[in-house]
Amino acid sequence: MGSTTQAKQTVVSHQDYDFDLRFIDILSFIPPNKTLKQFVEKFGTKGIKLTKRIFPHGSFNYDNYKQVLGLTTPFTKDDFYDKLNNKNINRVDANRVGISDEDYEQYNKDSTNFQDKWAYLKHYNIRDVTCMINPINHLIQITWEEKVDMLACISLAQIASQIIYKYCYDKFDINASYNIVNGFEQFEVTQYWWNNKVKGYINQDE
């Protein structure tokens, strides 16, 4: 599904059609030092925030998920402990130990609106993706207007580079003459020039 050198994506093919569907993780378009929250704030409609709730995925497994999710009682605070990573789930700060009382209180309020944990899981999954639809559509619209292929440029840096080159090409006149004549037919490397070149690199490294 992906690695540090290959974008995470799923390709779906059908034997009756001559095209494929590619599902690409939006994280492929987000720089490593940025978060989903920042992506939503940057590309989403003003005022839209990443309102993702919390869910204790590690509180059940393949053998008991039907039994656990069928219960009408809310998850306990201990259920939010991530046994796989040996840490507690925290919506505000993933590095902070323990789910906050505020987060758990908010979960308890939300859970009263649902018949069972299945219904809450459905609600959680919908919220998980709904807030991402607007910024993703905005990014797609930008690339469409600029005639940039997102499937060929799987990163914001590549998209930005393509747009820059596009603007440069728009001003290019195929019938114009771009021969630069400066009166110098050749360039001679002198010791003085080389010393200044090296000095410039030294200053740059400092």
Stockholm file with secondary structure:
# STOCKHOLM 1.0

chainA/1-206         MGSTTQAKQTVVSHQDYDFDLRFIDILSFIPPNKTLKQFVEKFGTKGIKLTKRIFPHGSFNYDNYKQVLGLTTPFTKDDFYDKLNNKNINRVDANRVGISDEDYEQYNKDSTNFQDKWAYLKHYNIRDVTCMINPINHLIQITWEEKVDMLACISLAQIASQIIYKYCYDKFDINASYNIVNGFEQFEVTQYWWNNKVKGYINQDE
#=GR chainA/1-206 SS CCCSSSCCEEEEECTTSSCEEEEECGGGGSCTTCCHHHHHHHHSCTTCCCCCCCCCGGGCCTTTHHHHHTCSSCCCGGGGEETTTTEECCSSCTTSSSCCHHHHHHHHHHHTTSSSHHHHHHHHHHHHHHHHHHHHHHHHHHHHHTTCCTTTCCSHHHHHHHHHHHHHHHTCCTTSCCCCCCSCSCCCCCHHHHHHHHHHHHHHHC
#=GC SS_cons         CCCSSSCCEEEEECTTSSCEEEEECGGGGSCTTCCHHHHHHHHSCTTCCCCCCCCCGGGCCTTTHHHHHTCSSCCCGGGGEETTTTEECCSSCTTSSSCCHHHHHHHHHHHTTSSSHHHHHHHHHHHHHHHHHHHHHHHHHHHHHTTCCTTTCCSHHHHHHHHHHHHHHHTCCTTSCCCCCCSCSCCCCCHHHHHHHHHHHHHHHC
//
